[in-house]
Amino acid sequence: MFVVTAHERAFVAAARGRLDGGALDVLLEQADKAAALGHHLEELNALALALDFDVGAVAPRINRVAGKVEGRWAQALAAFAEAVEWGTAQAAVSAGETLMEAKLYGLAAASFKHAEQWATDGNHGSMVHSARSGWVRATAAMGFSEPSEGPAVGKAKPAENVLTRREREVAELAATGLPDLDIAAALHISVRTVEGHLYRSYGKLGITTRNELSDALSPD
């Protein structure tokens, strides 16, 4: 019961942070309180949610905390955090595969997306293909039977030209700060479907975080 309650507190903190602003600070404060009590699982859960707001800032801490938590979930988070710290396409692809095995499909998609960007920057053609293939599998696992080619990192496009009607509906609600659970309820779809639409939209819009949605959806 404690674990359930602790996780609920973190999710509520994330939701309130999105609505009121300062989500990253709220979640880090939650993680600090858990750390002070020696509750590493609760700390790791808060940090995992914080990844949605600042991957670079949160990854090093996740790497330190995950080793104190047992289970595939923690191992997969550690692999993702380590890949971000290393900044190499091969590490990110490997982390993506680990996340897929742990059924953390949203983070797997993010890891493969990072891998594609780093592989593209380094002109590693075969690794770009591996990253795109992984991203397609991750988004398909989140409920897409016909996933797109993959994320066009760094190539922002007008939303009205690239998003489906449902993707735009989900993205517009997410841009207002509404949490995934509320978006799912509003549109009568599952949370996993919401996550899938968002990650697919990120790729189509050429962005990597939720905070970029407002600008990406702007007609200007």
N, C-alpha and C positions, 0 to 999 in steps of 0.2 A: 504493500500500500504506500509506503514511503516513496518508493521509486516512482510510482504512478503520480503521486502528488507533486513530487519534485519536477517531473517532466511537464506536468500541467502548468506549474508556475513559470517554467521557461517559455512554453508556448504562449501563455498569456502575456508575458513580458515582451515577447517578440511582436505579438499582435498590437499591443498598446504602443510599442515603439514605432511601429509602422504608421499608426494612425496619428500619433502625437509628435513624431520625429524623435531622433536620438535613439533609434532601435539598437544600434551597436553598443552605445554606452550602457543601456539598460541591461542587455544580455551579458556584457562583461562584468557589470556589477553583480548580476546573479551568479556568474561563474566565480567571482571573487569570494562571495559569501559561502558558496559551496566548498571552495578550496580551504577556506579558514576552518571549516568544520571537518575537513578531511573526506568530504563526500565527492569522490572523484568521478563517479558515474554522473551525478547531477551536474558537476562542473563541465564534463565533456559534452553533455547534451546541450547545455547553454552555448558552448563554444561552437558546436556543430550548427546550431541555428544562426549564430553570428557570421558564419561563412558567407551567408547570403548578402552581407553588407560590406565586408572588407576581407577578402580572402588572404591578401598579403599580410595583414596585421594579425590575423587570428591563427594562421597555419602554424607558426613556430610554437605557439602555446599548445595547440592540439597535439603536436608531435611529442611534447613533454608529458602531457597528461594521459594520452591514450595508452602509454606503456603501463599505466597503473590500473587499467581497466581490462578485465578479461572479456573474451568473445570476439567473434568475427567482425561485428560492427565496429568495435574500437580499433581492430587491426586495419580495417578498410579505411577508416578515418585517418589513421596514422600514415597509411600509404599515400593517401591524397595530400595530406599536409607536407609530407616529405617531398613529394613530386613538385609541389608549389615552391618549396624552399630551394630545391635543386634547379628548377626552371628548365628542365630538359624534356623534350618530347617523349623519349623512350620511357622515362620514369612516369610521366603522366599517362601514357598508354597502359603501362603495367598497373598503375594505380586504378585506372578505369576498369581494367579486367577484374581486379580484386573487389572493387565496389560492385561490379555486376554480380559476382559470386555471392556477395553479401546482400544482394537485392536492394542496394541503395542506388536506384537507377537515376535519380535526379543528380546526385553528386557524380555518378559515373559519366553522365552526359557532360557535366561541367569539366571533369577531368579530361575527357576526350577533346573537348573544345579548346582547352588550354594546350593540349598536345598538338592540335592542328595549327594553332597560332605559332607555337615555338618551332614546329617542323617547317612551316612556311617561311618563317624568318630565317631559318638556317638552311633553306633550300634542300630539305631532305624529302624528296618526292615520295619514296616508299612509306616513310613514316606519316606523311600527310594522308596517304590512302588508308593506312591502318587506323589513324585517328578518326577519319570520316566514317569508316566502316563501323568503328566502335560507337560513335555518336548515333548512327542510324539504329544500331541494335538497342542502345539505351533508350532512345525515344520510342522505338517500337515496343519495348518492354513496358513503357508507361501507357500503352494503349493505342499506338498508331499502327494501323495496318499498311499505310502507304506513307512512310516517312519521307521527308525531303532529302535532297542530296547531302545536306549537312550545313554547318554554320559557315557563313561568309564573313569570317573575322575581319574587322577593320573596314568593311565595305557597307556602311549604313545605306539603307534604301528607304524610300517613302513607304510608310506602313500600308497605305491604301493600295499599293501596287503589289505587295508581297504576302500580306496576311489574309488568311481565310476569314470569313465573317465571325466564326467562333473564336478564332485566335485573337482577333481584334477585340472582341467582347471581353475575353479574359484579360488581355493585356491592359485595356483601358481601366478595368476594375482594379487590377494590381497596381497600376500607376497612381491610383488615389490613396494607396496605402492599405487597402483592404486585404486581410490575410487570406491564405488559400482556402481555409475552411469556410469562411464566409462567402468567398467567390463560388465555391462548389455548391453551397446552399442556394445562393441567388440564381444560379444557372441550372440547378438540378442535375449536376454531374458529380463525379467522384473527385476527391482531392488529388488522386494520382493523375486523373485526366487534366486537372488544372495545371499541375506541375508539368505535364507533358506539353500542353499548349504553350506554357511560358517558355520552356527551354527551346521549343521549336521556333517560337517567335524571336527569341534572342538571336538564334542563328540566322534567321531570315533578315533581321534588322541590323545585323552586324554589331551587336552589343553583347556584354557579358554579365551584367548585373541588373537587378530589379530597379535600382536607383536611376538607371539610364532610360527607363521606359518613357517617362514624361517627355523628354526631349525627342526621343525616337518617334513617338506618336504625334508630335506636333507637326502641323502642316507646313511650318516654316523650316 
